[in-house]
C-alpha cells in the first residue's frame, strides 16, 4: 500500500495543477492559499493517504521553506520540489514534546571553524516522532534549538538531508519505521534520530533569525518569545489545510451515508411498503446536523482562507493577526472533532457496511490541538465591553428566528469571556497565585470559551453566505440548514443556557422540537446538497452509494434520485419566524 501511495503522490505532484500550485506558493501569487487549500480538500476525497503525503511534502515542508526561509531558500528548495527531484518531511514533534514546541530538545550547534550546524539528538526524548514520509523522504525541515557560543536562541528550522537520490540514509541519520497506522496504511510514519549530522550554515531557514560567518546571531525580532511566536504564526496556512482535509472526508462520508439512507428500506406501516431509513427520525436526527455543520465549516474555512490570502499577498506578518491565528487554530480543532463524530455516525447509520477507517484516521494523525493559549490575550483586552446581547431568548416565540440563535451563541461567548478574565484576574492579582497554576485551574473554562468562539464565527459566516446567495431557491435551502446548524449549537449547550437563565424550560423544549422538525424538513433536500459537493463516483468506491463493484455485488444499492422541483417545493419549510 505504501508503494502504491508513493506512486500516486508522484503522479499527483506531477499534474500541471499541482506543479502550478507549488510555483504559485514560491511566487506568492494572489489567492494561492485558497486555491491550494481547495486542492487539498479534493485530494482528501479521492484518497486520504495520498492527500496526507502530498500535504506533508507541499504544505508542511514546502510551507516551512516559504514561510520561514529567505527568498534565496525559496528559489533553492521549491523549484526542485516542483520538479520532483526530491521529497520532504516536517520534523517538529519529539517523543518528549509535541504541542510544547518551545521545549524541544533536538540541538543545532553552530561550528564556527567549519561554518556548519551540527544537528544532534541528545536523548531519547529528543527523537523526532510521527514524522510523515519518514521512510521515503530526502530532506526534512527539522525544528531544533539553535545554539551559538553555548547559548540557545530558541527553536529554529533547518533543512537536513536524510536520504540521497537512491534512497540510502546519510551517515548519522537513523529512520525507524513506526509501522502501519490504522486506516492510513499508505502513510509511512517514522522516528528520526540524528547523530551529529553536519549541514551547511545556509540550511538554516533564516527569515526570523540567522548566524553570520563570524558566529554572531542576528534577528529582526530581539525578544526570544516574540520571535518564537512569529515562527509558529508563519505556519498558520498549514493548520488551515487540516480543516480542509477534514471537510473533504466529512463530505465523502456524508455523501455515502445519505445516498444509502435514501435507498435502503426498513420497517414501515403494517401491510405497506417499508420506508426509506432516512424517514426514521433517529436516522435524520443523526445525519442532518452533520451535513449542516459541514456547510458551516465550508463557508467559514473559505472565509479564513480569504483572510490569509489578503495578509500573505500584502506581505503582512501573520503574528500581527492574532484573531486570524485564533480562528485557524480553533477551526483545526473543531473541524477534526466534528469530523470524527460525523464519520462515526455515518458508519453506524449505514449498519457498518461502509468502511471509513481511512477517513477517521486522518484526525488521529494530528493529535488533539486545542486553540487555548492564543485566545485569552486578544480577548482579555475587550473583557470590559458592555454585553450587547439582550435577553430576547426568554420569549419562546423567537427561538425559530436566526437572530435569536446568533444572539444566543454571542451571549455564550461573551459571558464565558468576561468570567474567564475575571477568574484569572482574581487568582493572579488578588490571590497572588502563579499564572500557570491559575491558568491550569481554568483550563476547562478556556476550552469552553475557545469552542464558543468558533461556534459564533461559524454561524455568522453561514448566515452571511445565505445572505449573499444569488439564487432564491438555493438561498431558501441554505437558510434551512443554517437554522438547523444554529439550533444544534444551542441545543447541545442547553444546560448552560438554562443555568444562566437565558432559556426557560419551555424554550429549551421548543429548541429540541425545532431541531427535530428541521432535521425532518431537510432530509430530502440533503440529496441536493451532497450533489452540490460534486464528488465523482470514482472517488466513492461504495456499492451502498450506488457505485457498482463486481467484487461486492451483495452490497449494491441503487443510487437515489433527487426529488423533482415540485416535490422539493412541498417539503416542509422552516416556520414563518425563521428569517435573517
N, C-alpha and C positions, 0 to 999 in steps of 0.2 A: 504493500500500500504506500509506503514511503517513496519507493522508486516511481510509482505512478504519479504521486503528488508532485514529486520533483520535476517530472516531465511536464505535468500540467502547469507548474509555475513557470518553467522555461517558455512554454508555448504562450502563456498569458502575458508575461512580461515582454514577449516579442511582438505582441499585437501593436499595430500603429497607435491605437488609442492609449495604451499603457505607456508606450515609448514617448508619446507626446505629453502625457501627464508628468512623466519624470522630467522632461525638458521644461515644462511649464513651472515645475517646482524649482528648478535651478534658476529660471529667469524671473520667478515671482510674477507670472502673468496674472492679470486681473481675473478674479473669480476662480483661480486654480484650486483653491482649497475646497470650495463647494463641489466643483466637478470631480475632484479626486475622491471626496467622501462618498459621493453617489456611486462612483465606480466600485468602491469597497463594498457598498450595500449590495450591488448587483452580483459581485463575486460571491458574497456570502450566501445568496440564494442559489447560486449554481453549485458551489462546493465549498463547505466551510473550511476544510483543511487547506485547500488552495488559497482561500481568502486570508487565512491566518498567516500562511507563509509569505504571501505577497505583502501583507501588512507589515510583517517583520522587516522585510527587505526594503520596501518602499517607504512606509510611514515611519517606522522606528529607526532603522539605520539611516535611511535617506533623510528623514526628518531631523535626526541629530546633526548630520553634516550641514544641512541647510540652516537650521535654527541656532546651532552653537558654533559653527565654523565661520571662517572668513570667506570673502569672495574667492580667494585662491583655493581654499579647501573645496568649495562648491564645484569649481571648474575641474579640479584634480580628481574628485571622487564620484561626482554624479554623472559625468559623461561616460566613463567606462561602466558604471552601473546600468545606465540606459542601454549600452551596447552588450550587456550581459557578459562582460569579461570577468566578473566576479559576483558573488552574492554576499550579503552582510548579515550581521546579527546585532542584537541590542542587549548588552550585558550590564544591567543595573542591579537586579536583585541578588542578594547573597544569602547564604544559609542563616546567618545571624541577623540580617537586616533586610526587610522588604519595603514596607512603607516608610520607615525611617531612613531615608537616603542619606541624610546628613551624617549618620553614624556608620556608613560603610567602612570596611577595613582594608580593602584592596589598596595597595600603595603604588604610587607612581613617583619615584625618586629621581630628581634631575642629577645627572652626572656631568659636571662641568667639563671634565677632561675630554669626554667623547662626544659632547653635545647630544646626549641621548637621555631618554627616560627609561628607568628600569621598572617594569610592571611586575609586581610580585604579590602572591597570595600568602600572607604571613601566618595564617592559621586556618583551621577547618571552617570556622565561622565566616571567613572571607571568601570562600569558594562561591563562584557565580553559579546560581541555580535557576532552573526552569528556563534556560536560555533556548528560545526557538531557533531552529535551523542550526543547532549546535553540531550536528553530525555531518553537515554538508557545507556550511558557510566558510568563506575565505577570510573575511575580516570581521572584527567585532568592534562596535562602539562601546568601549569599556569605561564605566564610571569608577574613578579611584581618587583617593586622597592625594592631591598634588603636594609633594614635599620638596621644598627648596631650602638648602642650607640647614637641614634638620628641623624645619618648621613647616607644618601643614597649612596650606592655603585653602583647605576645604575641597569638596568633591569637584572634579573636572572630568571632562570626557576626552578619551583618547582613541585613536584608530589603531587597533592592534592586529597584526597579521596572525591568523590561526592556521590556515592551510595554504599550500601552494596550488598552482593550476591543475595539478594531478591529484589533488585531494589528500596529500600527505601532510600530517601535522608538522608545524615548525618546531625546532628544538625548544624545550622549556614549556611547551603547551600540552596540557592533558585535557582530553574531552571524554567525559563519562556519560554513556547513554542512560537516560532515566527510563528507558523502555516506553512501551506504548501507553498513551493517555486514553482513558476510556472515552470512546466516541470520536476521538481525533487521531486515529492510527496513522494518518498521513503526516502528522507533525512530529518532528524529531526534537524533543526537549532533552537538554543535557546539562551537565555540570562542566564549567570551565575553570581550570586551575593553571596559574601562571607561576613559573619558577624562574624569576629574574630574567624575564623576557625584555630584550632591548629594542626600543623603537626610536626613530629619529625625532628630534625636537619638534619638527614641523608637524608631527602627528597629533599634537595637542590641538584640539578644536578651541581656538583662542578668541572667540568673539567677546567673552567676558573676562578673560584672563590669559596672559602669555608670559613666557620666560625669555628674556633676552639672552643673546650669546654669552654675555658675561655673568649670567646667573642671577639676574635681577627679576623679581616678579613684578608684573605690571597689570593693572586692571583699571578700566574706566569707572568701576564701582569699588570704592575703597572699603566699604563695610562688608565684612565677610558674609554676614547673614543676608544682607540685601543682595549680594552677588549670587548667593545660592538660590534665593527666591527667583531672581531673574532667569537663572538657568532652567529651573523647573517650569517657570511660566512659558518659556520658549517652546516647551514640548506640549503646550495646550492642544494644538491641532491633532496630535496623535491620540490624545484622550478622547476627543470627539469622534475619531474614527471607530472607537469601540462601540459607541452608541449606534452608529450607522450599521455596523456588523450585527449588533443585537437586533436592530429593526428588521434587517433582511431575514434573519432566522425566524422572528416572530411572524412576519408576513407569510413566509413559506409554510410554517406550521398551521397558521390560521386558514390559509387557502385550502390545505388538505382537509383539515378538520371540518370546515364549513361546507365544502363540497360533499364530503361523506355524510354530514348530518342532513343534507338536503336530498340524499339518495337512499340512505338506509332507512328501513321502516321497521317499527317495533311497537307492539301493543296498539290499542285503539278501541273505539266503541264496539260493543258486542254486535256480532254479525255484520260488521262493516270492515272495509279495508283498513289495515294497520296504517298508522300515521307516520310521517317522517319524524325521525328522532329530534329534529330541530323544533318540532311542535311541543315537545315536552319542556315544561317550564325550567326544570333543572338544567337542561342542555343549553337553552338560550341564555339562561342566567350565568352560566359559567363562561360561555364563549363571547357573547356580545360586549361585555365590559372590556375584555382584552382587545377586541377589534377597535373599540373607541379609544383605548389607550394607545394602540399602535398609530392611529391617526393623529392623536395629540402629540405624540413623540415625533412623528414625521414633520409636522409643521414647526415644532419647537427646535428640533435638531437643524432644520434648514435655516431657521432664523439665526441660530448660533453660528452656523457656517457663514452666513452673510456678514455677521459682525466680525468674524475672524478675517474674512476676505478684505473687508474695509480696513482693518487695522494693519494687516500684513502689507497690503498694496500701498498704503500711505506711509509705511516704514515705521509705524508705532511699535514701541516695546510692549509686549503683552503683559509684562509685570505691572504696567501702569493701568491695566484694565482689570481691576480686581473683581468687579461684578461679573465680567465675562468669564474669568477663571472659575469663579464660584458656580456659575451656570453650567459650564462644561464639566466640572468635577461632579456636580450634582446629577447631570444628565447621564454621565457614565455609570454612576452607581444605580440610579433609579431605573434606567433602561435595562440594565443587566438583571436587576432584581425582578422587574416585570417580565423580562424575557424568560426566566426560569419558571415563574408562576404560570405564564401563558403556555409554554410548551408542555409543562406537566399536565395542565388541564386539557390541552389538545390531545395528548397521548391517552389520557383517561377517557375523554369524550369520544374517542374512536375505538374504545374497547381494547386498547393496546395494540391494535393492528398496524398502526403507523409507528415506525421506529424513529424516534427523534433524539437518540443519544448523541449523535454528532452535532445536532443543533444545541442541545443542552450543554455540551462540554465546552462550547466557546465561552460561556460565562466563567467557568471554574478556572480557566487559564488566567483570568485577570485577578483572581483573589477578591477580597472584599475591600473596596475603596470607598470610604465614606467621606463626603465633602464637608469635613468638620472645621478644621483649623482656618480654612480660607474665608469662612463666612463671618465670624464674630467681629473681626476688626472693621470690616467695611460697614457692617450693620450697627455696631455699637455707636457710631457717630450719629446715627439717626434715632437712637434709643429714646430721645426726649420728644420725638414727633407726636403731635396730637393723634389720637386714634380716630381716624376718619370714618371708620366703618360704623354704620348705625345698627340698631337692634331691630331692623325690619323683620328679622327672622322669626320674631315672636308672632308675626301674623302668618298663620299657616296657609293663607291663600296665595302667598308669594313663593312657595317652595318650588313651583314649576317654572319660575322665571329665571333666566340665565343671570340676570342682575343679582338675584338673591344668592345664587351659587358662587358668583365671583366675589361678592361681599363676604360670604362665609369663609372662603379659603384665605382671603386677605385678612380678615379678622383673626383667624387662627395663627397666621404667620406673625402678625404684629403683636398679639398677646404673648406668644412664645418668645419673640424677640425682646420685648421690653422686660419680661420676667426673667429671662436669662441674664440680661445685662444687670438687672437689679441683684440677682442671686450672686453673681461673680463679684460685683462691687462690694456687696456686704461681706463676703467671705475674705476677699483680699484686702480691702481697705479698712473695714470695721473690725473684723476678727483677726486680721494680720496673718491669714493662712498663706502658705506658699502657693504660687499660682498654679503649679502642676496639680497639686492636691485639690485645689478649688475647681480647676477645670475638669479633672477626672471625676469628681463627685457630681458634676453636672453633665456628664457625657451623654446620658440618655436624653436629657433636655436638648443638648446641642444637635444630636441626631434627629430628634423630632422637628426642631426648627429647620434643619437643612432640608428635610423632606417636605415640610410645609412650604418652604420657599419654591421648590421645584414644582409642587402641585399648583401653586398660584401662577407661576410663569407659564406652565404648560396649558392651563385652562385659558389664560389670557391670550396666548398665541393661537390656540384653537379658535377662540371666539373671533379674533381678528381675521383669521383665514376664512371663516364663514362670511364675515362682512365683506371681504374682498372678492368672493366667488362671483364670477360674472354671469353664470347660468342659474336661472331661478330654480329649476328643478334640482340641480346639484346642491344649490345653497340650502334648500329645504331639507335635503337628505343629510347634509353635513350638520345642519342645526340639530337634528335629532340625535346624532352621535355626539355632538358637543354637549348637549343636555345630559345625555347618558354618562359621559365622562365626568362632568361636574357633579352629577348626582352620586356617582360611585365614590368620588372623593369625599363628599360629605357623609355618605352612608358609612364608609369604613372608619370614620372618626366620630361617629355619632355619640359615643360615650363621652368623648372630650367635650363636644358641644353641649351635651346635657349637663356635664359637670360645671361648665362655665355659663349656664343659663342662657345660652344662645339658641338652643332648641327647647321647646316644650316636649313632653312625651307625645302629645298629639302630632306635633310637627315631625318628630322622629319617625312615627309610624307612617306619616304621609310620605316621607322620604323613601322609606322601604317600599311602599306601594308604587311610588313613582318609578323607582329603579326597575321593579318587575314589569311594570307597564311598558317602559321604554325598551327593555330587552325584547319583549314580545313585539313591539312596534317595528323594530329594525331587523328582525330575523330574516325576512325576505329580502330586504334591501342589502343585506350583507353580501349577497351574490354579486351585486353591482360593485360594491367596494372592493372585494377581492379581485374582481375582473379588472378594476382600475389599477391594481398593483402591477398588472401586465407581466406576470411571471410566466415564461414559456413552459409548455407542457414538458419539454425536455429537461427542465430543472426539477420537476416534481417527483418523478420516479415513484409514484404512488398509485397502485391499482385501485385503491379505495377512493381516489380522487378522479377516477375516470381515465387513467393512463394505462394502456394495455401493456402487459408484461407476460410473455409466454411462459416464464418460469413461476408465475404466481397467478394463474388464471382464476384460482379459487378465491382470490381477494378482490377481484374486479367488481366495481360498482359503476354504472354509467354516470357520466358527468351530468349534473343537474342543469336544466335550462333556466335562464333568467325569466322571471315573470314578465309578461308584456306590460307596456306602459300603463294601460288602463287598470290592470291589477295592482300595479305599484301605487297608482293614484288612490286606490281604495284601501291601501294598507293604513293601519292606524297612525294618525298624526299626533304629535305632541299636543298637549292641552292648550287652549287659546292663550293662556298666560305666558306660554313659552315664547319669548321674543328677546331680541337683543336690546 
